[in-house]
Amino acid sequence: MNQSVLKAVNLNKRYTLGRGHEVWALKDADLNVEKGTWLNISGPSGSGKSTLLAILAALDRPTSGDFFYFGENLSSANDVRLARYRKDKIGIVFQEYQLFEELNALENISMPLVVTSMNKKQRQEKAMTLLESVGLADRALHQPRQLSGGERQRVALARALVHNPEILFADEPTSNIDKKAADMVTTLFQTFKEQGNTLVIVSHSHELAEAAEQQLHMEAGRIQ
């Protein structure tokens, strides 16, 4: 029997806007993701996809409901515990890359390792290995502004993988890049999954959806 790595039970997220106006971004969401599964989340803009991803990645807290990591309820965990979950267990690839503009590609990738016991040389060696894996060894000293959108996304992906996460979250990872770069990112996702890891991807891409074993569609904050 496969082991559940992520589970959500009756998750809700409410935002209060001006003059007490409330918006429910997530309503009664239930899901179960088994270890080693690729889950693709689709749905129109504003359907709650990114909100669900943010809660599962501990970037936001639900208004109510529970979410579990290997059976541990993280919904009410303190900030220290959630920070440890983000640092040690997951990697995140954002739609807008979120690279440090003043750092080069090698430094961007090695940055998450600063809080580990690795020395600078070890951090750089690991970052370079990942740069090679995404086909960007010759761009190691380039800053983000000197890279194309596809190259920046591959640097962001390498950074997300630098601490060997068990789960990789990605929000529209191929929406701003060309097909060649998108195909390379898809291949890297497949390699990550083949190593026994778990993927949770928000995407409208048919290619990413076809590669995923588990599909989830959202409408108006609800899982359909």
C-alpha positions in Angstrom: 0.0 0.0 0.0 1.4 3.4 -1.0 2.0 6.0 1.7 0.2 9.3 1.8 2.6 12.1 1.8 0.1 15.0 1.6 -3.5 15.0 2.7 -6.0 17.8 3.0 -9.3 17.6 4.9 -12.0 20.3 4.5 -9.5 23.1 3.8 -10.9 26.6 3.6 -9.3 29.9 3.0 -11.1 33.2 3.5 -9.8 36.7 2.7 -11.4 39.8 4.1 -11.3 42.8 1.7 -12.3 46.4 2.2 -15.5 47.2 4.2 -15.7 43.6 5.5 -16.2 42.0 2.1 -15.2 38.4 2.3 -13.8 36.2 -0.5 -13.5 32.4 -0.1 -10.5 31.4 -2.2 -10.8 27.8 -1.1 -13.9 25.9 0.0 -14.0 22.4 1.6 -11.0 21.1 -0.2 -10.1 17.4 0.3 -7.2 15.6 -1.4 -4.7 12.8 -0.9 -1.3 12.6 -2.6 0.6 9.4 -2.3 4.4 9.3 -2.1 6.0 9.3 -5.6 3.0 10.7 -7.3 2.8 13.5 -9.8 -0.3 15.6 -9.2 -1.4 18.3 -11.7 -3.8 21.0 -10.6 -5.8 22.8 -13.3 -8.6 25.3 -13.4 -9.4 28.9 -14.5 -7.8 32.0 -13.1 -9.1 32.7 -9.6 -10.2 29.1 -9.0 -8.1 28.6 -5.9 -5.2 26.6 -7.4 -2.4 28.9 -6.2 -4.1 29.2 -2.8 -4.2 25.5 -2.3 -0.6 25.2 -3.4 0.5 27.9 -1.0 -1.2 26.2 2.0 0.3 22.8 1.1 3.7 24.4 0.8 3.2 26.2 4.2 3.5 29.6 2.6 0.0 30.4 3.9 -2.3 29.1 6.6 -5.9 27.9 6.1 -8.8 29.6 7.7 -10.1 26.2 8.7 -9.5 22.6 8.0 -6.4 20.5 8.2 -3.5 19.4 6.0 -1.1 16.6 6.8 2.5 15.7 5.9 3.1 12.0 6.4 0.2 12.0 8.9 1.5 15.0 10.9 -1.1 17.8 11.1 0.7 21.0 10.0 -2.4 23.2 10.0 -1.8 24.6 13.5 2.0 24.0 13.6 4.1 26.9 14.9 6.2 29.1 12.6 9.4 27.3 13.5 8.0 23.9 12.6 6.6 25.2 9.3 9.9 26.8 8.5 11.7 23.5 9.1 9.2 21.8 6.8 9.9 24.3 4.0 13.6 24.1 4.5 14.1 20.4 4.8 11.2 18.7 3.0 10.0 20.7 0.1 11.2 22.7 -2.9 9.2 25.5 -4.6 9.3 26.8 -8.1 7.4 30.1 -8.6 5.9 31.4 -11.8 8.0 34.6 -11.7 11.2 32.8 -10.7 11.9 35.0 -7.6 15.7 34.9 -8.1 18.0 37.4 -6.4 18.8 39.9 -9.1 22.2 40.9 -7.6 23.4 37.3 -7.4 24.6 35.1 -10.3 23.1 31.8 -11.2 25.6 29.8 -9.1 25.0 32.0 -6.0 21.2 31.9 -6.4 21.3 28.1 -6.4 23.7 27.7 -3.5 21.9 30.4 -1.3 19.6 27.9 0.5 22.6 25.9 1.6 24.1 28.7 3.6 22.1 27.5 6.7 23.6 24.0 6.4 26.9 22.7 7.6 28.4 22.7 4.1 31.3 25.1 3.5 31.4 27.5 0.6 33.3 25.2 -1.7 30.9 22.4 -1.1 27.9 24.6 -1.7 29.3 25.8 -4.9 30.2 22.3 -6.1 26.6 21.1 -5.5 25.2 24.2 -7.2 27.4 23.6 -10.2 26.3 20.0 -10.4 22.7 21.2 -10.5 23.5 23.8 -13.1 25.0 21.1 -15.3 21.9 19.0 -14.8 19.7 21.8 -16.2 22.1 22.5 -19.0 23.4 25.9 -17.8 26.9 25.2 -16.6 28.1 27.9 -19.0 25.8 30.5 -17.4 27.0 30.0 -13.8 28.3 33.6 -13.5 25.4 35.3 -15.3 22.9 37.3 -13.3 19.2 36.8 -13.9 18.9 39.9 -16.1 21.5 38.2 -18.4 19.4 35.1 -18.8 16.3 34.3 -20.9 13.0 33.4 -19.3 13.6 29.7 -19.8 17.1 29.9 -18.4 15.9 31.7 -15.3 13.2 29.1 -14.8 15.8 26.3 -14.9 18.0 28.2 -12.4 14.9 28.5 -10.2 14.2 24.8 -10.6 17.8 23.9 -9.7 17.6 26.1 -6.6 14.4 24.3 -5.5 16.2 21.0 -5.8 19.5 22.0 -4.1 18.6 20.5 -0.7 17.1 17.2 -2.1 13.4 17.8 -1.2 10.9 15.1 -1.0 8.2 17.2 -2.5 8.5 19.7 -5.3 5.8 22.4 -5.7 5.6 24.4 -8.9 3.1 27.2 -9.9 2.7 27.5 -13.6 6.4 26.6 -14.2 6.2 26.6 -18.0 3.8 29.5 -18.7 6.5 32.1 -19.3 9.1 30.1 -21.3 9.4 28.7 -24.8 8.6 25.1 -25.8 12.3 24.0 -25.8 12.8 25.2 -22.3 9.4 23.8 -21.2 10.3 20.4 -22.6 13.5 20.5 -20.6 11.7 21.4 -17.4 9.2 18.6 -18.0 12.0 16.1 -18.4 13.6 17.4 -15.1 10.3 16.9 -13.3 10.0 13.4 -14.7 13.6 12.6 -13.4 12.7 14.0 -10.0 9.6 11.8 -9.8 11.5 8.7 -11.0 13.8 9.1 -8.0 10.7 8.3 -5.8 9.8 11.9 -5.0 6.4 13.7 -5.2 5.4 16.5 -7.5 2.5 19.0 -7.0 2.2 21.2 -10.1 -0.3 24.0 -10.9 -0.4 24.3 -14.6 -2.6 24.8 -17.7 0.1 22.9 -19.8 -1.3 19.9 -21.7 2.2 18.3 -21.7 2.5 18.6 -17.9 -1.0 17.3 -17.4 -0.4 14.3 -19.6 2.8 13.5 -17.6 0.9 13.5 -14.3 -0.8 10.4 -12.9 -3.2 12.3 -10.7 -5.4 15.1 -12.0 -7.3 17.7 -9.9 -9.5 20.4 -11.4 -10.7 23.5 -9.5 -13.6 25.9 -10.0 -14.6 28.8 -7.8 -12.4 27.6 -4.9 -13.7 24.0 -5.0 -12.1 20.8 -6.1 -14.4 19.3 -8.8 
